Amino acid sequence: MTEATAATEPTEPTEPTEATEAAEATAPAITSFDHAERRIWSGKAEPYADTYARLCAHLVPALLDAAEVGPGTRVLDVGCGTGTVTAAAVVRGASVYAADTDPGMAAATRRAVPGVTPHIARLPELPYPDATFDAAVGNFVLNHVGRPRAALAELHRITRPGGRVAVTIWRSPGAPGQSLIGRAAQAAGLTRPTWLPALAPQDDFPRTPEGLAALLDTAGLLGAECSETAWEHRCDPDTWWAGAERGIGAIGQVLNSGGAEGMAAARRAYDDLCTEFRTREGLLVLPHVALLAAGTV
Ligand SMILES: C[S@@+](CC[C@H](N)C(=O)[O-])C[C@H]1O[C@@H](n2cnc3c(N)ncnc32)[C@H](O)[C@@H]1O
């Protein structure tokens, strides 16, 4: 972890044990959605770094700008994954803290960003005192938590008055590139496994600029604003497929639920559908659209 500039040091949480996980299981803050997400991300650091981390990197400069991260800013990167945001914040000269619920992800960030030792911690309950940070950011994390409003309220709590909270999520409805593998899975007759619940309706919100800004507002953030960014992600078809094939995200679980036969059928459908996005050089150009929202504590 880089040297802290403020007086209050975040408390060092311990690695989760079976006992603490059992206690979490009974805590109302942790939903069945969170448990499924935990299972999805476990062991996925390497395939994530090889595939979708590059996609999620697109909004990082804008996210750090929205959080006003610069030299000396004491910032928390929550859901740090394999360290893209943490690394970019360190380059800006910020005093960077990182946290992720998955130990493998935390370890990947530690390897990727020398000097930063991420905590293993899970939204919506982070092990930091009130007003610890100047800024808190979460890049494509809020769409993986069971209680998004509570998660934002927690980021509000740990950020000092006048500090900034900024988050990104995917927009819904999305752009055509976002549904390519889902369409292939559907064509192969694959469906969502029963252990993979959708977000509870009372916890959900519209994945639109208005919907996300309103969520920040209800979490107590002032002057909440949300913008939409569309871009084309370029990658080769095998790399794009590999992320889901290796189990990343809900779509990865859908693909793997069909066994070898289901996977092969989905891959055939995918190869057909790729023609819609393929360049002459054989790359895919995949339109995506995401939301970036920020507010002040
Ligand atoms: C899509 S990845 C984004 C990773 C990283 N922010 C990036 O930009 O590449 C989502 C990350 O959120 C983490 N995560 C999921 N639920 C979480 C929670 N409740 N609290 C903290 N981290 C969580 C996952 O372990 C994973 O590393």
The ligand as a Gaussian input file, in Angstrom:
#p B3LYP/6-31G(d) Opt

LIG

0 1
 C      -15.849000      -6.649000     -13.387000
 S      -14.646000      -6.845000     -12.134000
 C      -13.974000      -5.194000     -12.114000
 C      -12.568000      -5.203000     -11.604000
 C      -11.838000      -3.848000     -11.669000
 N      -12.552000      -2.820000     -10.957000
 C      -11.544000      -3.425000     -13.089000
 O      -11.842000      -2.279000     -13.425000
 O      -11.003000      -4.237000     -13.849000
 C      -15.627000      -6.862000     -10.635000
 C      -14.785000      -7.020000      -9.378000
 O      -15.623000      -6.727000      -8.256000
 C      -15.329000      -7.653000      -7.228000
 N      -16.524000      -7.710000      -6.373000
 C      -17.697000      -8.324000      -6.629000
 N      -18.546000      -8.129000      -5.626000
 C      -17.909000      -7.361000      -4.695000
 C      -18.277000      -6.832000      -3.436000
 N      -19.488000      -7.033000      -2.911000
 N      -17.370000      -6.091000      -2.757000
 C      -16.133000      -5.875000      -3.285000
 N      -15.731000      -6.366000      -4.473000
 C      -16.612000      -7.099000      -5.180000
 C      -14.996000      -8.941000      -7.945000
 O      -14.284000      -9.843000      -7.140000
 C      -14.208000      -8.416000      -9.138000
 O      -12.848000      -8.325000      -8.845000

